[in-house]
Amino acid sequence: MSNRASRATIKDVAREAGVSISSVSRALNGLTANQELIQRVKVAVELVEYVPSQLGQSLQSQRTGQIAIAVPDIANASYLAMLKAAQQIFSEAGYRTTLINTGGDLNDDLEIIKGLRQKYVDGLIITSIRPRTELIEEIEASEVPVVVVGTIIEAVSFDVVSTDSREAARLAVEHLVSQGCKKIGLIGGPLDTVPGRTRYEGFVEAATRHGVFDENNVAILKDFQFDLGLVAAKKLIDQGVDGFLGGTDILALSILHASRDAGLSVPLNIRVVGIDNSEAARLAIPRLTSIDLGAIERGRLAAEFLVSRLSGFDSAPKVALVRPRIVVRESSL
């Protein structure tokens, strides 16, 4: 067998057959009666010398047809966008999807991973905002394929899809500076969470570089909640902050409300930027400038990675980084 055989992936099969990855998955896993598709995939498998892993073949014999997606907050529009994108991929591949709300609790994350030993699902996508060492060890020991959506600093033996929240915060600060803001504040989430910590660090780095950093203009909350953001925003507005970064779109909305309550205009008196580019950003009045973290793309990639694993391809761990981009709207112009 050539060296190519050890490198062939399900994407190679899809490309050779001229069909989607999900179509290849259905054909390989016996989830379609389309004989033409089955034959095309069979020929492509032989041409590219695709060899399913023993793990994948074992999983196929114990199939449940179910995939779980675990997120910290099912009310968060970004997670819902990610779920919708992933669910479409899974549906095309013949899998049903179960949604689990963890509340961002590490113990809940651990219980979900440990529960995989019962083989109640064929695979799992999990977004953990507190990926401690014990969680990573449990994922690496899992016999069920797991894809993590989030930031993992160390090298791991599972697939990861991440974004760069530090860059997101830097983009926001640079935009506010370019709009003439002199006193820029942050309302962010808990620093023991990945999004809370990385967005804070990106904000500090960018604000310091532009000479507008003042720790007194930073409010770190115990949770990403609107009501907590509202209280913090009122205080920082009283201190004369003229440009805000909300650690999420929801926190940015709390700034819009606090500005209105103070009789101030956004963006005439105060400019505001959020993070997530959720539906809330598009529906806000004024419409909210926000940093898009690519929730849809992350969901799609995570699902494709998992479908590839479930189709039997045994490859080195894959890591994908989705870059953030700023979407400028009325709140910061």
C-alpha positions in Angstrom: 0.0 0.0 0.0 1.3 3.5 -0.9 2.1 6.3 1.6 -1.0 8.0 0.3 -3.2 5.4 2.1 -2.1 6.5 5.5 -2.9 10.2 4.7 -6.3 9.8 2.9 -9.2 11.4 4.7 -12.9 11.4 4.3 -12.5 14.8 2.5 -10.3 13.1 -0.1 -13.1 10.5 -0.6 -15.7 13.3 -0.9 -13.6 15.2 -3.4 -12.9 12.1 -5.5 -16.5 11.1 -5.5 -17.7 14.6 -6.2 -20.1 14.6 -3.2 -20.3 16.2 0.2 -18.6 14.8 3.3 -22.0 14.1 4.9 -22.9 12.0 1.8 -19.7 10.0 2.1 -20.6 9.4 5.8 -24.1 8.2 5.0 -22.7 5.8 2.3 -19.9 4.4 4.6 -22.2 4.0 7.5 -25.1 2.3 5.7 -27.4 5.3 6.2 -28.5 5.6 2.6 -30.3 3.4 0.0 -28.9 5.4 -2.9 -27.0 2.8 -4.8 -25.5 5.3 -7.2 -24.0 7.2 -4.2 -22.8 4.0 -2.5 -21.0 2.9 -5.7 -19.4 6.3 -6.3 -18.1 6.4 -2.7 -16.9 2.8 -3.0 -14.9 3.6 -6.1 -13.5 6.8 -4.5 -12.5 4.9 -1.3 -10.5 2.5 -3.5 -8.9 5.2 -5.6 -7.6 7.3 -2.6 -6.9 4.2 -0.5 -9.0 5.4 2.4 -8.8 3.0 5.4 -11.3 3.4 8.2 -9.9 3.1 11.7 -10.6 0.2 14.0 -12.2 2.7 16.4 -14.6 3.9 13.7 -15.5 0.4 12.7 -16.2 -0.5 16.3 -18.4 2.5 16.8 -20.4 1.6 13.7 -21.3 -1.7 15.2 -22.7 0.0 18.3 -24.4 2.9 16.6 -27.1 5.0 18.4 -27.6 7.5 15.6 -27.5 10.2 18.2 -25.0 13.1 18.6 -24.9 15.4 21.7 -24.0 19.1 21.8 -23.2 20.5 25.2 -23.1 24.3 25.6 -22.8 26.6 28.7 -26.0 28.6 28.0 -28.7 27.5 25.6 -30.2 31.1 25.8 -27.0 32.5 24.2 -27.8 33.2 20.6 -24.2 32.4 19.5 -24.4 28.9 20.8 -27.8 28.5 19.1 -26.2 29.6 15.8 -23.4 27.1 16.3 -25.9 24.4 17.1 -28.0 25.1 14.0 -24.9 24.9 11.7 -23.8 21.6 13.3 -27.2 20.1 13.3 -27.5 20.6 9.6 -24.3 18.6 9.0 -25.4 15.9 11.3 -28.9 15.7 9.8 -27.4 15.3 6.3 -25.2 12.5 7.7 -28.2 10.7 9.2 -27.7 11.6 12.9 -30.2 13.1 15.4 -29.0 15.8 17.7 -29.4 16.2 21.5 -28.7 19.6 23.2 -27.4 19.7 26.7 -27.2 22.9 28.8 -24.2 22.8 31.3 -24.5 26.3 32.8 -20.8 26.6 32.3 -20.2 24.4 35.4 -17.0 22.3 35.3 -18.6 19.5 37.3 -21.4 19.3 34.8 -18.9 19.1 31.9 -17.1 16.3 33.7 -20.3 14.3 34.3 -21.2 14.6 30.6 -17.8 13.3 29.5 -17.9 10.5 32.1 -21.4 9.6 30.9 -20.1 8.8 27.5 -18.9 5.5 28.9 -22.5 4.4 28.7 -22.4 4.9 24.9 -25.7 6.8 24.9 -24.5 8.9 21.9 -22.1 8.2 19.1 -20.2 11.5 19.5 -20.1 14.8 21.4 -19.4 18.4 20.7 -18.7 20.3 23.9 -18.1 24.0 24.5 -16.4 24.4 27.8 -15.6 27.8 29.2 -13.6 26.3 32.1 -11.5 23.5 30.4 -9.5 22.4 33.4 -6.9 19.6 33.4 -9.2 17.0 34.7 -11.8 17.7 31.9 -9.1 17.4 29.3 -7.9 14.1 30.7 -11.4 12.7 30.7 -11.9 13.7 27.1 -8.6 12.1 26.1 -9.7 8.9 27.8 -13.1 8.8 26.1 -13.9 5.9 23.8 -16.5 8.1 22.1 -15.2 10.8 19.7 -15.3 14.3 21.3 -14.8 17.6 19.5 -14.2 20.7 21.7 -15.3 24.2 20.6 -13.1 26.5 22.7 -9.6 27.5 23.5 -7.2 24.7 24.7 -3.7 25.9 25.4 -1.9 22.6 25.5 -1.5 20.0 22.8 -4.3 17.4 23.1 -5.3 14.1 21.4 -8.8 15.3 20.3 -10.1 17.8 17.7 -10.5 21.5 18.7 -12.2 24.4 17.0 -11.5 27.8 18.5 -11.6 31.5 17.9 -9.3 34.3 19.1 -11.1 36.3 21.8 -7.9 38.4 22.5 -8.0 39.5 18.9 -11.7 40.2 19.2 -11.1 42.6 22.1 -8.2 44.3 20.3 -10.4 44.9 17.2 -13.0 46.5 19.4 -10.6 48.8 21.2 -8.9 49.8 18.0 -12.2 50.7 16.5 -13.3 52.8 19.5 -10.0 54.6 19.4 -10.4 55.3 15.7 -13.8 56.8 16.5 -12.2 59.3 18.9 -13.0 57.7 22.2 -10.6 58.8 25.0 -11.9 57.0 28.0 -12.6 53.4 27.1 -14.2 50.9 29.5 -14.8 47.2 29.6 -17.6 45.2 31.1 -16.5 41.6 31.1 -17.3 38.2 32.5 -15.5 36.1 35.1 -11.8 35.8 34.7 -11.9 32.1 35.6 -13.6 31.5 32.3 -11.8 31.3 28.9 -13.9 34.1 27.3 -13.8 36.3 30.4 -10.0 36.0 30.8 -9.0 36.2 27.1 -11.2 39.2 26.3 -9.9 41.0 29.4 -6.3 40.3 28.4 -6.9 41.5 24.8 -8.6 44.6 26.1 -5.8 45.5 28.5 -3.1 44.9 25.8 -4.9 47.0 23.2 -5.9 49.8 25.5 -2.4 50.0 27.0 -0.9 50.2 23.5 -3.2 53.1 22.6 -2.7 54.9 25.9 -6.3 54.6 27.1 -6.1 51.8 29.7 -7.4 52.6 33.2 -8.2 49.7 35.6 -10.9 51.9 37.2 -12.8 51.7 33.9 -12.9 47.9 34.0 -15.8 46.0 35.5 -15.4 42.2 35.9 -18.7 40.5 36.6 -19.4 37.2 38.3 -21.5 36.1 35.4 -22.4 37.2 31.8 -25.8 38.6 32.9 -27.7 41.7 31.7 -28.7 42.9 35.1 -25.1 42.8 36.4 -23.9 44.6 33.3 -26.6 47.3 33.8 -25.3 48.1 37.3 -21.7 48.2 36.2 -22.5 50.3 33.2 -24.2 53.0 35.2 -21.2 53.3 37.4 -18.7 53.6 34.6 -20.9 56.1 32.7 -20.9 58.2 35.9 -17.1 58.1 35.7 -17.2 59.6 32.2 -16.4 56.6 30.1 -17.1 57.5 26.5 -16.4 54.2 24.7 -17.4 50.7 25.9 -16.6 47.1 25.1 -19.2 44.7 26.3 -17.7 41.2 26.8 -20.8 39.8 25.1 -23.6 41.4 23.1 -25.9 41.0 26.1 -23.5 43.0 28.2 -23.3 45.6 25.4 -27.1 45.8 25.5 -26.9 46.6 29.2 -24.6 49.5 28.3 -27.2 50.8 25.7 -29.9 50.7 28.4 -27.8 52.4 31.0 -26.8 55.1 28.6 -30.5 55.8 27.8 -31.4 55.8 31.5 -28.7 58.4 32.0 -30.2 60.6 29.2 -27.2 60.1 27.0 -27.1 59.3 23.3 -25.4 56.3 21.6 -23.3 57.0 19.6 -23.4 60.8 20.1 -22.2 60.7 23.7 -21.1 57.1 24.1 -19.9 54.5 21.6 -20.5 50.8 22.3 -19.1 47.6 20.8 -20.2 44.0 21.8 -18.8 40.6 21.1 -20.7 37.7 19.3 -22.5 39.5 16.5 -25.7 37.7 17.6 -29.2 38.4 16.5 -29.5 40.8 19.5 -26.8 43.0 17.9 -28.9 43.3 14.7 -32.1 44.0 16.5 -30.8 46.5 19.1 -31.7 50.2 18.9 -29.3 51.6 17.8 -28.0 48.6 16.0 -25.0 47.3 17.8 -21.4 47.1 16.4 -20.1 43.7 17.3 -17.2 41.4 16.9 -18.2 38.3 15.0 -16.5 35.2 16.4 -17.7 32.9 13.6 -20.2 30.8 15.5 -21.7 29.3 12.4 -18.3 28.4 11.0 -17.2 26.9 14.3 -20.3 24.8 14.4 -19.9 23.6 10.9 -16.2 22.7 11.3 -16.8 20.9 14.6 -19.6 18.8 13.0 -17.5 18.0 10.0 -14.6 16.9 12.3 -17.0 14.7 14.3 -18.6 13.2 11.2 -15.1 12.4 9.9 -14.3 10.5 13.1 -17.6 8.7 13.1 -16.9 7.6 9.5 -13.9 5.8 10.7 -11.0 8.0 9.8 -8.2 7.8 12.3 -6.0 10.9 11.9 -3.8 13.2 14.0 -5.9 15.7 16.1 -7.2 18.6 14.1 -7.1 22.2 15.3 -9.0 24.9 13.5 -8.9 28.6 14.3 -11.8 30.9 13.1 -10.7 34.5 13.0 -12.9 37.2 14.4 -14.1 40.2 12.4 -15.7 43.5 13.3 -19.2 44.3 12.0 -19.7 48.0 12.3 -23.2 49.4 13.0 -24.8 52.5 14.4 -23.7 52.2 18.0 -20.1 53.2 17.4 -20.3 55.5 14.4 
